[in-house]
């Protein structure tokens, strides 16, 4: 395999366009992409024709407008290139109109009340900044998805809008600071993807994994992650083969898969790509998840992307590494050698600090999901409290500024390990903090709260928008200032004084931080249902509307959809638990209990001493009674919550407070029974088999 030859081989990328498009067409399209200019329909017509020929050469027979509806996954409708001729034959056609616009049915996707069932028309629009690609005999065209009346019904549209918003405000700031040459500012992202791999045969025996993506029952195994021997450990041959296959498939699609390793929990792993523009990174992350699932099956494995597939061990997140850069190649979040003298960096840093502090609730919501409720706040992931880690160097500079002026920047010094066989090197200026939900890591921020199964679109359009708001307010002041440098320094000082409460460099997992955060007035939103309120909060609706990212109606619809997602997810999990309890666990336990009773009778006839057996029988009987009662309680809780339809918020609260609680009680009994019943009787693979069988 020649990596340089296969990389991007199935992508209609810049190199392919340069080679295949007429010179003037290519130049016009590049100008449209780089400067955000309107797309010329004549250019689209030529691009479509060339793209079709290229795709057919790659074996494509169909094309699809590939989009990201509010389900959180991707959607596609395939159309062939064929067009019948009068003589009964066909020709292969693909027009500029077909490239630019599609018309999928919009009535069957979540709309939060924006569309009635009979209002079916929707549109997909070509995102020409994200390259098309060929996969499985189809030309995939990345698109946005909107209703007939123009509202966004997807995650891509607000993301693209937010990128435009941040570009506009960042350019205003840069122009005010004297930079007249930059044409565009973009945000870039590198999302690290965590996941689990388990054997397909064992997966097929777990109804809960099949229907919900997580284990609803399962006792803690004798060994979990206590020995910390899995993290960065040697990759097993079967997993390594899977990873190599995934890399190859992703490289063909132009996804720059870079780093792979074992994660902390057994059977848990991670894949990280190189940074790319935010909308492309979002597309690539969706491709990554799809590819991992598909390739896993080839290897007799199943890739689990749920945030918490197994209780008692670490869940999976998606670390969203976010930064801002110019078309001239400058990273606006790069401190440089002397950050205390880098006024531009300090201004953009202040914009992020202000945004994260003042819009913490909507940022927290961007990482909210039913699965992430199991993960956030556990001793494995950031808590539900939003805070920023800046590190020793930047915190010291901000402290100096607040005290009257920064005069120096701390350096990391030199690392010398004390052995002549080992090299010395320049030490980083600050340590890392893996407990922080929003950590500065050298020239970017790592938003660690996003769940492994979530699209990164919402986290990033939220970040883009709230930072755009900070930059907008800064630009308003700088554009009017007689002394721009003095005004810039004043802005930074004001942000430090007003927003420094959000900066915390300590252990975010500690109980002391929860207490301290409350004293600082930082919100602690512990679950998805409470987080949803941020979507319709007045200030959040205002900021999204101001920057043209989401209208008030679109915000309201998204709140409704999030409630629906929570309700449906917990309902499916609860009903799955009920079915497993009735049809699998209870019959198995009663079967074992019957055989145990027979054994007691047989032993009694021989020597009359059945103390051990009788005690075990009594324990199991007590647990079975409790299990049966809790099963009934769960069924009643589901009925109660289901009857509250009509008020999505109240119904979601009922599923959280009644159903979710009842599920936990039922699981306690089942997991205890699992530890007492003979393994041959237990109706599903245990954690020990699931986690240590590769």
DAZINOR-V42415 format. One record per backbone hydrogen bond with DSSP energy under -1.0 kcal/mol. CO is the residue of the C=O (numbers start at 0). NH is the residue of the N-H. E is the energy in kcal/mol with one decimal. If there is no record, write none. Layout:
CO,NH,E
CO,NH,E
This chain:
1,5,-1.9
2,6,-2.3
5,8,-2.4
7,10,-1.8
9,133,-2.6
10,12,-2.0
12,16,-2.6
13,17,-2.6
14,18,-1.6
15,19,-2.1
16,20,-2.6
21,25,-2.9
22,26,-2.5
23,27,-2.2
24,28,-2.5
25,29,-2.6
26,30,-2.0
27,31,-2.0
28,32,-2.4
29,33,-3.0
30,34,-2.2
31,35,-1.0
39,43,-2.0
40,44,-1.9
41,45,-1.7
42,46,-2.7
43,47,-2.5
44,48,-1.7
45,49,-2.3
46,50,-3.1
47,51,-2.4
48,52,-2.0
49,53,-2.4
50,54,-2.6
51,55,-2.7
52,56,-1.9
54,59,-2.5
55,58,-1.9
60,80,-2.0
61,138,-2.9
62,78,-2.7
63,140,-2.6
65,142,-2.5
66,74,-2.6
67,154,-2.3
68,71,-1.7
74,66,-2.2
78,62,-3.1
80,92,-3.4
82,90,-2.5
84,87,-2.0
88,84,-3.0
90,82,-2.2
94,98,-1.7
95,99,-2.6
96,100,-2.5
99,125,-2.2
101,123,-2.0
110,113,-1.5
115,118,-1.5
117,119,-1.2
119,105,-4.2
120,147,-1.2
122,145,-2.9
123,101,-2.2
124,143,-2.5
125,127,-1.1
126,129,-1.9
131,11,-2.8
132,139,-3.9
134,137,-1.1
136,60,-2.5
136,61,-1.3
137,134,-2.5
138,63,-2.6
139,132,-2.0
140,65,-2.0
141,126,-2.7
143,124,-2.0
144,152,-2.3
145,122,-3.2
146,149,-1.7
150,146,-2.7
155,159,-2.6
156,160,-2.5
157,161,-2.5
158,162,-1.9
159,163,-1.9
160,164,-2.3
161,165,-2.7
162,166,-2.1
163,167,-2.5
164,168,-2.1
165,169,-2.8
166,170,-2.3
167,171,-1.6
168,172,-1.9
169,173,-2.7
170,174,-2.9
171,175,-2.2
172,176,-1.8
173,178,-2.7
174,177,-1.4
183,326,-1.9
185,324,-2.9
186,277,-2.4
187,322,-2.0
188,275,-1.9
189,320,-1.3
192,270,-2.4
194,268,-3.1
195,303,-2.7
197,301,-2.4
198,202,-2.3
199,203,-2.3
201,204,-1.0
202,205,-2.1
205,209,-2.0
206,210,-2.4
207,211,-2.5
208,212,-1.1
224,227,-1.5
229,232,-2.4
235,239,-3.2
236,240,-2.3
237,241,-1.6
238,242,-2.8
239,243,-2.5
240,244,-2.0
241,245,-2.6
242,246,-2.7
243,247,-2.1
244,248,-2.2
245,249,-2.8
246,250,-3.1
247,251,-1.9
249,254,-2.7
250,7,-3.8
250,253,-1.7
251,9,-2.6
254,256,-2.4
255,273,-1.9
258,271,-2.8
260,269,-2.1
261,231,-2.2
264,267,-1.8
266,196,-2.2
267,262,-2.7
268,194,-2.2
269,260,-1.6
270,192,-3.4
271,257,-2.5
271,258,-2.4
275,188,-2.8
276,280,-3.1
277,281,-2.1
278,282,-2.1
279,283,-3.1
280,284,-2.2
281,285,-1.9
282,286,-2.2
283,287,-2.5
284,288,-2.3
285,289,-2.3
286,290,-2.9
287,291,-2.6
288,292,-2.1
289,293,-2.2
290,294,-3.1
291,295,-2.1
292,296,-1.2
295,300,-2.8
296,299,-1.6
299,199,-2.7
301,197,-1.9
303,195,-2.2
306,315,-1.7
308,214,-2.5
315,451,-1.5
316,193,-1.7
318,191,-2.4
319,446,-2.7
320,189,-1.7
321,444,-2.8
322,187,-2.2
323,331,-2.3
324,185,-2.8
325,328,-1.9
329,325,-2.2
330,333,-1.7
337,340,-2.1
340,342,-1.4
341,345,-2.4
342,346,-1.9
343,347,-2.2
344,348,-2.9
345,349,-2.1
346,350,-1.7
347,351,-1.5
348,352,-2.4
349,353,-2.8
350,354,-2.0
351,355,-2.8
352,356,-2.1
353,357,-2.5
354,358,-1.9
358,362,-1.7
359,363,-2.7
360,364,-2.0
361,365,-1.3
363,366,-1.4
364,367,-2.0
368,372,-1.3
370,373,-1.2
371,375,-2.6
374,377,-1.9
377,379,-2.7
377,380,-1.6
381,376,-1.5
387,503,-2.8
388,439,-3.2
390,394,-2.1
391,395,-2.1
392,396,-1.9
393,397,-2.5
394,398,-2.2
395,399,-2.4
396,400,-2.4
397,401,-2.3
398,402,-1.6
399,404,-2.8
400,403,-1.1
412,426,-3.0
414,424,-1.5
418,421,-1.9
424,414,-3.4
432,435,-1.1
436,447,-2.1
437,388,-2.1
438,445,-3.1
443,440,-2.6
444,321,-3.5
445,438,-2.1
446,319,-2.8
449,317,-2.5
455,459,-2.0
456,460,-2.9
457,461,-1.9
458,462,-2.2
459,463,-2.8
460,464,-1.7
461,465,-2.5
462,466,-2.2
463,467,-2.1
464,468,-1.9
465,469,-1.7
466,470,-2.6
467,471,-2.4
468,472,-2.1
469,473,-2.2
470,474,-3.0
471,475,-2.2
472,476,-1.3
473,477,-2.7
474,478,-2.7
482,486,-2.3
483,487,-2.7
484,488,-2.1
485,489,-2.0
486,490,-2.3
487,491,-2.1
488,492,-2.2
489,493,-2.4
490,494,-2.4
491,495,-2.2
492,496,-2.2
493,497,-2.5
494,498,-3.2
495,499,-1.3
498,501,-1.7
499,502,-1.9
501,387,-3.3
506,509,-1.2
510,514,-1.8
511,515,-2.6
512,516,-3.3
513,517,-1.6
514,518,-1.7
515,519,-1.9
516,521,-2.5
526,530,-1.7
527,531,-1.9
530,533,-1.8
531,534,-1.9
536,540,-2.5
537,541,-2.3
538,542,-2.1
539,543,-2.0
540,544,-2.1
541,545,-2.9
542,546,-1.5
543,548,-2.4
544,547,-1.3
550,554,-2.4
551,555,-2.4
552,556,-2.2
553,557,-1.8
554,558,-1.9
555,559,-1.9
556,560,-2.2
557,561,-2.3
558,562,-2.2
559,563,-2.3
560,564,-2.7
561,565,-2.2
562,566,-2.8
563,567,-2.9
564,568,-2.3
565,569,-2.5
566,570,-2.3
567,571,-2.4
568,572,-2.2
569,573,-2.7
570,574,-2.6
571,575,-2.2
572,576,-2.3
573,577,-2.4
574,578,-2.3
575,579,-2.6
576,580,-2.8
577,581,-2.6
578,582,-2.8
579,583,-1.7
579,584,-2.6
580,585,-2.6
583,587,-1.8
584,588,-2.7
585,589,-2.7
586,590,-2.2
587,591,-2.2
588,592,-3.0
589,593,-2.5
590,594,-2.1
591,595,-2.5
592,596,-2.3
593,597,-2.1
594,598,-2.1
595,599,-2.3
596,600,-2.1
597,601,-2.3
598,602,-3.0
599,603,-2.5
600,604,-1.5
602,606,-2.4
602,607,-1.2
609,613,-3.1
610,614,-2.1
611,615,-2.2
612,616,-2.5
613,617,-2.4
614,618,-2.3
615,619,-2.6
616,620,-2.4
617,621,-2.3
618,622,-2.3
619,623,-2.8
620,624,-2.2
621,625,-2.2
622,626,-3.2
623,627,-2.7
624,628,-2.4
625,629,-2.7
626,630,-2.0
627,631,-2.1
628,632,-2.2
629,633,-2.1
630,634,-2.2
631,635,-2.2
632,636,-2.2
633,637,-2.4
634,638,-2.0
635,639,-2.5
636,640,-2.5
637,641,-2.7
638,642,-1.5
640,643,-1.5
643,646,-1.3
646,650,-2.5
647,651,-2.5
648,652,-2.3
649,653,-2.0
650,654,-2.3
651,655,-2.1
652,656,-3.1
653,657,-2.8
653,658,-1.4
654,659,-2.9
657,661,-2.1
658,662,-2.4
659,663,-1.7
660,664,-1.7
661,665,-2.2
662,666,-2.2
663,667,-1.8
664,668,-1.4
665,669,-2.0
666,670,-3.1
667,671,-1.8
668,672,-2.6
669,673,-2.2
670,674,-1.0
672,675,-1.6
672,676,-2.2
677,680,-1.9
677,681,-1.1
685,689,-2.5
686,690,-2.9
687,691,-1.3
